[in-house]
Amino acid sequence: MTKGLEIDGDNALEPKVKSLINLAVAAQIPCRYCTWFETEMAKAHGATDEEVAEAVTQAAYVRHWSTILNGLQIDLDTFKTELGPK
């Protein structure tokens, strides 16, 4: 199953995108081994240094706001009303 998820050509996400997602998650866990491996995999699939940096930065951005919103216990319904589609 795992091997198919990573390399099956019929998957919806292309390998570079999957590796960038994996890298973003690994950086937040944090797992040095996974971070190194997924960086190498992303680059092997054509990711640039800029794409790697953006994936990690995006993960940090999401974690930052998650920490604030959860820590301050912002009301979820209010959040949805304020930020949902208009």
LUMDREN-347180 format. One record per residue: residue number from 1; residue in one letter; y, x, z of N, C-alpha, C in turn. Coordinates in Angstrom, 1 decimal. Layout:
BEGIN
+-----+---+--------+--------+--------+--------+--------+--------+--------+--------+--------+
:   k : r :   n_py :   n_px :   n_pz :  ca_py :  ca_px :  ca_pz :   c_py :   c_px :   c_pz :
+-----+---+--------+--------+--------+--------+--------+--------+--------+--------+--------+
: NUM : A :      Y :      X :      Z :      Y :      X :      Z :      Y :      X :      Z :
...
+-----+---+--------+--------+--------+--------+--------+--------+--------+--------+--------+
***
This chain:
BEGIN
+-----+---+--------+--------+--------+--------+--------+--------+--------+--------+--------+
:   k : r :   n_py :   n_px :   n_pz :  ca_py :  ca_px :  ca_pz :   c_py :   c_px :   c_pz :
+-----+---+--------+--------+--------+--------+--------+--------+--------+--------+--------+
:   1 : M :   -1.2 :    0.8 :    0.0 :    0.0 :    0.0 :    0.0 :    1.3 :    0.9 :    0.0 :
:   2 : T :    1.3 :    1.8 :    0.9 :    2.5 :    2.6 :    1.0 :    2.8 :    3.4 :   -0.2 :
:   3 : K :    1.7 :    4.0 :   -0.8 :    1.8 :    4.8 :   -2.0 :    2.3 :    3.9 :   -3.1 :
:   4 : G :    1.8 :    2.7 :   -3.2 :    2.3 :    1.8 :   -4.3 :    3.7 :    1.4 :   -4.1 :
:   5 : L :    4.2 :    1.3 :   -2.9 :    5.5 :    0.9 :   -2.6 :    6.5 :    2.0 :   -3.1 :
:   6 : E :    6.0 :    3.3 :   -2.9 :    6.8 :    4.4 :   -3.3 :    6.8 :    4.7 :   -4.8 :
:   7 : I :    5.7 :    4.6 :   -5.4 :    5.6 :    5.1 :   -6.8 :    5.2 :    4.1 :   -7.9 :
:   8 : D :    4.9 :    2.9 :   -7.5 :    4.5 :    1.9 :   -8.5 :    5.7 :    1.6 :   -9.4 :
:   9 : G :    5.4 :    1.7 :  -10.7 :    6.5 :    1.5 :  -11.7 :    6.9 :    0.0 :  -11.8 :
:  10 : D :    6.2 :   -0.9 :  -11.2 :    6.5 :   -2.3 :  -11.3 :    7.5 :   -2.8 :  -10.1 :
:  11 : N :    7.9 :   -1.9 :   -9.3 :    8.7 :   -2.2 :   -8.2 :   10.1 :   -2.6 :   -8.7 :
:  12 : A :   10.8 :   -3.4 :   -7.9 :   12.2 :   -3.9 :   -8.3 :   13.2 :   -2.8 :   -8.2 :
:  13 : L :   13.1 :   -1.9 :   -7.2 :   14.0 :   -0.8 :   -7.0 :   13.5 :    0.5 :   -7.6 :
:  14 : E :   14.4 :    1.2 :   -8.3 :   14.0 :    2.4 :   -8.9 :   13.9 :    3.5 :   -7.8 :
:  15 : P :   13.1 :    4.5 :   -8.0 :   12.7 :    5.5 :   -7.0 :   14.0 :    6.2 :   -6.4 :
:  16 : K :   15.0 :    6.5 :   -7.1 :   16.2 :    7.1 :   -6.6 :   16.8 :    6.2 :   -5.5 :
:  17 : V :   17.0 :    4.9 :   -5.9 :   17.6 :    4.0 :   -4.9 :   16.7 :    3.9 :   -3.7 :
:  18 : K :   15.4 :    3.8 :   -3.8 :   14.6 :    3.7 :   -2.6 :   14.7 :    5.0 :   -1.7 :
:  19 : S :   14.8 :    6.1 :   -2.4 :   14.9 :    7.4 :   -1.6 :   16.3 :    7.4 :   -0.9 :
:  20 : L :   17.3 :    6.9 :   -1.5 :   18.6 :    6.8 :   -0.9 :   18.6 :    5.9 :    0.3 :
:  21 : I :   18.0 :    4.7 :    0.2 :   17.8 :    3.8 :    1.3 :   17.0 :    4.5 :    2.4 :
:  22 : N :   15.9 :    5.1 :    2.0 :   15.1 :    5.7 :    3.1 :   15.9 :    6.8 :    3.8 :
:  23 : L :   16.7 :    7.6 :    3.1 :   17.5 :    8.6 :    3.7 :   18.5 :    8.0 :    4.6 :
:  24 : A :   19.1 :    6.9 :    4.2 :   20.1 :    6.3 :    5.1 :   19.5 :    5.8 :    6.4 :
:  25 : V :   18.3 :    5.3 :    6.3 :   17.6 :    4.8 :    7.5 :   17.1 :    6.0 :    8.4 :
:  26 : A :   16.6 :    7.0 :    7.7 :   16.1 :    8.2 :    8.4 :   17.3 :    8.9 :    9.2 :
:  27 : A :   18.5 :    8.9 :    8.6 :   19.6 :    9.6 :    9.2 :   20.0 :    8.8 :   10.5 :
:  28 : Q :   19.8 :    7.5 :   10.5 :   20.2 :    6.7 :   11.7 :   19.1 :    6.6 :   12.7 :
:  29 : I :   17.9 :    6.9 :   12.4 :   16.8 :    6.8 :   13.4 :   17.0 :    7.7 :   14.6 :
:  30 : P :   17.4 :    9.0 :   14.6 :   17.3 :    9.9 :   13.5 :   16.0 :   10.7 :   13.5 :
:  31 : C :   15.6 :   11.0 :   12.3 :   14.4 :   11.8 :   12.1 :   14.7 :   13.0 :   11.1 :
:  32 : R :   14.7 :   14.2 :   11.7 :   15.1 :   15.4 :   10.9 :   14.1 :   15.6 :    9.7 :
:  33 : Y :   12.8 :   15.3 :   10.0 :   11.8 :   15.5 :    9.0 :   12.0 :   14.5 :    7.8 :
:  34 : C :   12.2 :   13.3 :    8.2 :   12.4 :   12.2 :    7.2 :   13.7 :   12.4 :    6.4 :
:  35 : T :   14.7 :   12.8 :    7.1 :   16.0 :   13.1 :    6.5 :   15.9 :   14.2 :    5.4 :
:  36 : W :   15.2 :   15.3 :    5.8 :   15.0 :   16.4 :    4.9 :   14.2 :   15.9 :    3.7 :
:  37 : F :   13.1 :   15.2 :    4.0 :   12.1 :   14.8 :    2.9 :   12.8 :   13.8 :    1.9 :
:  38 : E :   13.5 :   12.8 :    2.5 :   14.1 :   11.8 :    1.6 :   15.3 :   12.4 :    0.8 :
:  39 : T :   16.0 :   13.4 :    1.4 :   17.0 :   14.0 :    0.6 :   16.4 :   14.7 :   -0.6 :
:  40 : E :   15.3 :   15.5 :   -0.3 :   14.6 :   16.2 :   -1.4 :   14.1 :   15.2 :   -2.5 :
:  41 : M :   13.5 :   14.0 :   -2.0 :   13.0 :   13.0 :   -2.9 :   14.1 :   12.4 :   -3.8 :
:  42 : A :   15.2 :   12.1 :   -3.1 :   16.4 :   11.5 :   -3.8 :   16.9 :   12.4 :   -4.9 :
:  43 : K :   17.0 :   13.7 :   -4.6 :   17.5 :   14.7 :   -5.5 :   16.5 :   14.9 :   -6.7 :
:  44 : A :   15.2 :   14.8 :   -6.3 :   14.1 :   15.0 :   -7.3 :   14.2 :   13.8 :   -8.3 :
:  45 : H :   14.7 :   12.6 :   -7.8 :   14.8 :   11.5 :   -8.7 :   16.2 :   11.3 :   -9.3 :
:  46 : G :   17.0 :   12.4 :   -9.2 :   18.3 :   12.4 :   -9.9 :   19.5 :   12.1 :   -9.1 :
:  47 : A :   19.4 :   12.0 :   -7.8 :   20.5 :   11.7 :   -7.0 :   21.4 :   12.9 :   -6.9 :
:  48 : T :   22.7 :   12.7 :   -6.9 :   23.7 :   13.8 :   -6.8 :   24.0 :   14.0 :   -5.3 :
:  49 : D :   24.7 :   15.1 :   -5.0 :   25.1 :   15.4 :   -3.7 :   26.0 :   14.3 :   -3.2 :
:  50 : E :   26.9 :   13.8 :   -4.1 :   27.8 :   12.7 :   -3.8 :   27.1 :   11.4 :   -3.4 :
:  51 : E :   26.0 :   11.1 :   -4.1 :   25.2 :    9.9 :   -3.8 :   24.5 :   10.0 :   -2.5 :
:  52 : V :   24.0 :   11.2 :   -2.2 :   23.3 :   11.5 :   -0.9 :   24.3 :   11.3 :    0.2 :
:  53 : A :   25.5 :   11.9 :    0.1 :   26.6 :   11.8 :    1.1 :   27.0 :   10.3 :    1.2 :
:  54 : E :   27.1 :    9.6 :    0.2 :   27.6 :    8.2 :    0.3 :   26.5 :    7.3 :    0.9 :
:  55 : A :   25.2 :    7.6 :    0.7 :   24.2 :    6.8 :    1.3 :   24.2 :    7.0 :    2.8 :
:  56 : V :   24.3 :    8.3 :    3.3 :   24.4 :    8.6 :    4.7 :   25.6 :    8.0 :    5.3 :
:  57 : T :   26.8 :    8.1 :    4.6 :   28.0 :    7.6 :    5.2 :   28.0 :    6.1 :    5.3 :
:  58 : Q :   27.4 :    5.4 :    4.3 :   27.3 :    3.9 :    4.3 :   26.4 :    3.5 :    5.5 :
:  59 : A :   25.4 :    4.2 :    5.8 :   24.5 :    3.9 :    6.9 :   25.3 :    4.1 :    8.2 :
:  60 : A :   26.1 :    5.1 :    8.3 :   26.9 :    5.4 :    9.5 :   28.0 :    4.2 :    9.7 :
:  61 : Y :   28.5 :    3.8 :    8.6 :   29.5 :    2.7 :    8.6 :   28.9 :    1.4 :    9.2 :
:  62 : V :   27.7 :    1.1 :    8.7 :   27.0 :   -0.1 :    9.2 :   26.7 :    0.0 :   10.6 :
:  63 : R :   26.2 :    1.2 :   11.0 :   25.8 :    1.4 :   12.4 :   27.0 :    1.3 :   13.3 :
:  64 : H :   28.1 :    1.9 :   12.9 :   29.4 :    1.9 :   13.6 :   29.8 :    0.4 :   14.0 :
:  65 : W :   29.9 :   -0.4 :   12.9 :   30.3 :   -1.8 :   13.2 :   29.3 :   -2.6 :   13.9 :
:  66 : S :   28.0 :   -2.3 :   13.7 :   27.0 :   -3.0 :   14.5 :   27.1 :   -2.7 :   16.0 :
:  67 : T :   27.4 :   -1.4 :   16.3 :   27.7 :   -1.0 :   17.7 :   28.8 :   -1.8 :   18.3 :
:  68 : I :   29.9 :   -1.9 :   17.6 :   31.1 :   -2.6 :   18.1 :   30.9 :   -4.1 :   18.2 :
:  69 : L :   30.3 :   -4.7 :   17.2 :   30.1 :   -6.1 :   17.2 :   29.1 :   -6.5 :   18.3 :
:  70 : N :   28.0 :   -5.8 :   18.4 :   27.0 :   -6.1 :   19.4 :   27.5 :   -5.8 :   20.8 :
:  71 : G :   28.2 :   -4.6 :   21.0 :   28.7 :   -4.2 :   22.3 :   29.7 :   -5.1 :   22.8 :
:  72 : L :   30.6 :   -5.6 :   22.0 :   31.6 :   -6.5 :   22.4 :   31.2 :   -8.0 :   22.4 :
:  73 : Q :   29.9 :   -8.2 :   22.0 :   29.3 :   -9.5 :   22.0 :   30.1 :  -10.5 :   21.2 :
:  74 : I :   30.6 :  -10.1 :   20.1 :   31.4 :  -11.0 :   19.2 :   30.5 :  -12.2 :   18.8 :
:  75 : D :   31.1 :  -13.4 :   18.9 :   30.3 :  -14.6 :   18.6 :   29.9 :  -14.7 :   17.2 :
:  76 : L :   28.6 :  -14.8 :   16.9 :   28.1 :  -14.8 :   15.6 :   28.6 :  -15.9 :   14.7 :
:  77 : D :   28.7 :  -17.1 :   15.2 :   29.3 :  -18.2 :   14.4 :   30.7 :  -18.0 :   14.0 :
:  78 : T :   31.5 :  -17.4 :   14.9 :   32.9 :  -17.1 :   14.6 :   32.9 :  -16.0 :   13.5 :
:  79 : F :   32.1 :  -15.0 :   13.7 :   32.0 :  -13.9 :   12.7 :   31.7 :  -14.5 :   11.3 :
:  80 : K :   30.7 :  -15.3 :   11.3 :   30.3 :  -15.9 :   10.0 :   31.4 :  -16.7 :    9.4 :
:  81 : T :   32.1 :  -17.5 :   10.2 :   33.2 :  -18.3 :    9.7 :   34.3 :  -17.4 :    9.1 :
:  82 : E :   34.6 :  -16.4 :    9.8 :   35.7 :  -15.5 :    9.4 :   35.4 :  -14.6 :    8.2 :
:  83 : L :   34.1 :  -14.2 :    8.1 :   33.8 :  -13.2 :    7.1 :   32.9 :  -13.8 :    6.0 :
:  84 : G :   32.4 :  -15.0 :    6.1 :   31.6 :  -15.6 :    5.1 :   32.3 :  -16.0 :    3.8 :
:  85 : P :   31.6 :  -16.4 :    2.8 :   32.2 :  -16.8 :    1.6 :   33.2 :  -17.9 :    1.8 :
:  86 : K :   34.2 :  -17.9 :    1.0 :   35.3 :  -18.9 :    1.1 :   35.1 :  -19.9 :    0.0 :
+-----+---+--------+--------+--------+--------+--------+--------+--------+--------+--------+
***
